[in-house]
Amino acid sequence: MNTPYAASACWTTSSFGDQTDTSEGELAVLSEHLSLCQRANHRLFLLQCYLEAMVSYAASRVVTTLAVGLLLITALSTLL
């Protein structure tokens, strides 16, 4: 019995007894992947990765980040 095709797009390597041509869904997923790869080669991609890592780090430590920020603001205001 053939397994029904899932609604979500995925890359398959089995034809399940059907034709071995690439489906439109698989081509769409491949096209999306290739466009993501092309965007990854952009000059600011590395900066974006660092910023995402910093936001993730800060978000997981909200209280500590706020305390350090408050200390920095206090220290800078006393120097001026």
ZIBELJO-V180411 format. One record per residue. N is the residue number from 1. SS is DSSP state (A for helix, B for strand, O for the rest). PHI is phi in whole degrees, -180 to 180 (NA if undefined). OMEGA is omega in whole degrees, -180 to 180 (NA if undefined). Layout:
<<N | SS | PHI | OMEGA> <N | SS | PHI | OMEGA>>
//
This chain:
<<1 | O | NA | -180> <2 | O | -77 | 177> <3 | O | -79 | 179> <4 | O | -66 | -179> <5 | O | -72 | -179> <6 | O | -71 | -180> <7 | O | -69 | 179> <8 | O | -77 | -178> <9 | O | -76 | 177> <10 | O | -151 | 180> <11 | O | -90 | 180> <12 | O | -117 | 178> <13 | O | -114 | -180> <14 | O | -122 | -178> <15 | O | -95 | -179> <16 | O | 52 | 177> <17 | O | 83 | 178> <18 | O | -90 | 176> <19 | O | -64 | -177> <20 | O | -93 | 178> <21 | O | -69 | 177> <22 | O | -76 | -179> <23 | O | -79 | 179> <24 | A | -65 | 178> <25 | A | -64 | 179> <26 | A | -66 | 177> <27 | A | -66 | 178> <28 | A | -66 | 179> <29 | A | -65 | 178> <30 | A | -64 | 178> <31 | A | -62 | 178> <32 | A | -63 | 179> <33 | A | -63 | -179> <34 | A | -67 | 178> <35 | A | -68 | 175> <36 | A | -65 | 179> <37 | A | -65 | 179> <38 | A | -67 | 178> <39 | A | -67 | -179> <40 | A | -66 | -180> <41 | O | -85 | -180> <42 | O | -68 | -175> <43 | O | -63 | -176> <44 | O | -90 | -178> <45 | A | -62 | 180> <46 | A | -63 | 177> <47 | A | -62 | 178> <48 | A | -61 | 179> <49 | A | -64 | 179> <50 | A | -64 | 180> <51 | A | -65 | 177> <52 | A | -64 | 178> <53 | A | -66 | 179> <54 | A | -66 | 179> <55 | A | -64 | 178> <56 | A | -63 | 179> <57 | A | -64 | -179> <58 | A | -68 | -179> <59 | A | -66 | 180> <60 | A | -80 | 180> <61 | O | -132 | -173> <62 | A | -62 | -176> <63 | A | -64 | 180> <64 | A | -64 | 179> <65 | A | -62 | 178> <66 | A | -65 | 180> <67 | A | -64 | 179> <68 | A | -66 | 177> <69 | A | -62 | 178> <70 | A | -64 | 177> <71 | A | -63 | 179> <72 | A | -66 | 179> <73 | A | -64 | 179> <74 | A | -64 | 180> <75 | A | -63 | 180> <76 | A | -69 | 179> <77 | A | -71 | 178> <78 | A | -74 | 178> <79 | A | -75 | -178> <80 | O | -91 | NA>>
//
